[in-house]
């Protein structure tokens, strides 16, 4: 299995917050890509590399970034033997390819013909999350059907449904559909879906189909990786693996909350996410 970490975003909300902060406390974060932000003892993305390596569930980690942050990611990656950096060659948020196109780029550039863990580079999970359990769940699904894919799900509050992709599932935990940011009155489900997917190798050719179908669409339709998952659900069996929650670093308050947790509350640093 391979891992693709999507890290080509420009973090415009966070950078705007940092620039507007008059205290100067966060001045060192100016111009830093979100995955490279210090979270606890290391960069946010380093938590993923440590846990992916320790769990042994992947044999290579590919990180897709942009031309602006490429040098910083290559310097960071130089301390790891199993990480490779790929730039999407974009230089601005307005010119970004979008997350799905970045995933397609990685699959083609690295000639991936294996199952793929797709990970949002600005996301971390609570301590009940385990890559070993994910691998076990995915293996069980694959034994039944080689087309099967796996996504994560956690319970969100009523008022949060309009912030996330919400999954509706059957009694076997197979996903029936994903509703994009629905009002709470439009769905009984409160199953939010973060950017962490295990895509079967049989599903990867569908990236080309999706991109071709969306070639005239706005960047918003191609950007959020959940849009591909939503499109995939009627075409491949997709199941959920339940977790308790996540840290999603989107702005300065969410970054401060995440960093504080990893500095003061993380119980077992060495086994985190393994």
N, C-alpha and C positions, 0 to 999 in steps of 0.2 A: 504494500500500500504506500501511496505517496501523500504528502501534505502540500497544499497550496494555501499560503497565507496572503490574503488580499490586503495590500498596503499601499495602493496607488492614490488614495484620497489626499486631499489638500488640507483637511482639518480647519476649514475656514471659520466655523463657529468658535472653536477653541482658541484659535489665533486672534480672533476679534476680541474675545474675552480677556486674553492675556494682555493684549495691547491697551485695553481700556482699564485695566487694573492699576489704580494710582498708587497702591502700596509698594509696588516694586518687588513684592514677595515672589512673583512668578516670572520675573523678567528673563530668567535662564531658560524658560520654555519657549521663548520667541523663536520661530523658525525651526522648531523641532517637530518632526513627523509624529503623529499620535502613537504609532506602535513603538517608537523609540523613547517615549516619555519615561522618566524614572518612576517606577511603581514599586514601593518597598525597597528591596535590596538590589534590584536590577531593572533593566528596561522592560516595559510591558511585554514586548514580543519575546524576550528572553525566557519568560515564564513558560511560554509555549515550547520553545526549543528544548528547555530542560525536561519538561514533562513528556514531550513526544519522544525524546531520546531515551529517557529512563523507562518508559513504558514499552519500548521496542515495537510499537505498532506501525511505524513507518520506517522506510529505509532511506528516504531523502525528503528534505524540506525545501520547497521552492517559494520564494517571496517575490511577489510582483509589486513594484513601486513605480514611481514616475521619474522623469529626468531631473527634476529639481532636487529630490531626496536620494537619488541613486548613490552618490558618493558616500553619503552618511550611512546608508544601509550596507554598502560594501565594506566600509570600515568596521561597522558593527559585526558583520558576518565573518570577518577574518579570523575570529577566535573560535569558530565552529567548523568542523570538517564535513558536516552533513547538510549545510545550508548553501543554496545557490540563489543569486539575486538576478532578477530580470526587470528591465525598465520597459514601461509601455511607451516611452519616448514623448509623453505629453509634458507640457510646461505650465499649464494653468488649469484651474478648476473648470473654467468654461470649455476648455478643449479636451477634458478627460474622456477616456474611452468608455468608462462604466465598468462595474465589477464583473458582469457576465462576460464582456469582451476580454477583460484581463484574465479571467479564468480560461477562456478559449485560447488566448495567446500563450499561456503557460502550457496547456495541454499540447499545443502544436509545437512550440519551441523546444520543449523538453521531450517531445515524442512519447507522451505518457499513454501507456496502454495497460493501466492498472486501476484498481479502485482508488478513489481520491478523497482525502479529508479536505474539505474546504473550510477555512477559518477566517473570520473577520479579524483584521489586525488591530482593531481597537476594542476588542471584547475579551473579558476574562470571566470565569465562572466561580460560583461558590464552592466550598470545600467538599460537597457531596459529589461533585462531578469527577468522573474517573474515565480516563482514556481506555484503561483495561476493560472496564465494563462496557464501554461503547464498542470496542473491538469484539467482545463476546456477543453482544446483542446483534451486531451486524453479521457475524459469522453464523449465528442461528438463523437469521433471515435468509442469508445466502444459501444455506443448506436446503431451505424450502423452495426458494426461487432465486435464481442467479441475477434476475433483473432488479431485485429489491434495493431501495435506497433508504437511508435513515436520517432523520432530522431530530433536533432537540425541541423540547417543549417545557415551559414552566407556567405556573399560574400567575396571571397579572390581575391587577385591580380593575374594577368596572371602568373607571375613568381613564385607564391606560390602553384600552382596546384601540383607540384612535391614534395611538403612537406606533403600533406594531402590526406585523402580519399575524393574523389569528387563525389557528388550525382547527378545523372541525374533523373529528375522527369517529370511527365506528367502534364496536365492542372489542375488536381485535387490535385496536390502536393503529389501524391503517388510516392514513389521511384521506379524507373525502374531498376536501378543498381547503384552500388558504384564502381568507378574506383580508384584503389589504386595508388596514386602518379603519375598520368598521365602527360606527357608533355602537355602544353597548346594547342598544335596543334591537340591533339587526342580527345578533348572534347570541346564542346561549353559551357559547364557548368562551373561555378566558385563557386559552392555551396560546401564549405568545411563542413565537418562533425566532430564536436568535440566529445569527449568521454562523452556523456550524452544521455542516452537512457531510454525510458519508455517501458519495455518489458511486454507484457500481460502474465498473469499466464499460458495461453494456449501455449505460446512459450517456457516456461522454460524446458519442457522435451526434447526439441530439442538441448539443451546444451549437453546432453548425446550423442545424435546422432553425433553432430559435433565433440566432443572430440574423440569418437570412430573412426570416419572416419579419423581423423588427428593423430591418435596415433603413426604412424610411420613418421609423418612429422617433419620438423625442428621446433625449438622453435619459430622462427620468424612467422611461419604460425599460431601458437597457442597463441602468445603473444599479438599482437595488438587486442583489443576488436572489432575494426572495421572489422576484418576478419570474426568474427561471424555474425555481422550485414550484411555484404556483402553476406554471405552464406544464411542468413535468408530471404533476400529480395525476392527470387523466391518462397519461401515456405510459407510466411505469408505476409499480407498486411502491409507495412511500409510507414508511412507518415512523412512529415517534419513540423517542427515549426520553423519559421524564427526569427533569432535574429541578432543583429548588429555586434557582435564580441566577442572575448574571450581573457583571459590571460592564456598562456600556459607556465608554468615555467619549462623550459628544461635545461637552462644553466644560468650562472651568469648574463649576460646582461638582459635576460628576467625576471629574479627574481627582479633585481634592478628596471626595468620599472614597474613591477606589484606593488612592495612595495611602490614606489613613488606615484603611482596613488592613492593607498588606504590611504596614509598619507596626501596627499595634494589636491586631486581632487574629491574624493568620496563625493557626495552631501548629501545623506541621509543614514547614517550608520544603523539606526534602521530598515528601510524598505528595505535595500539592498537585492535583490534576492527574497524577499517575494512575 
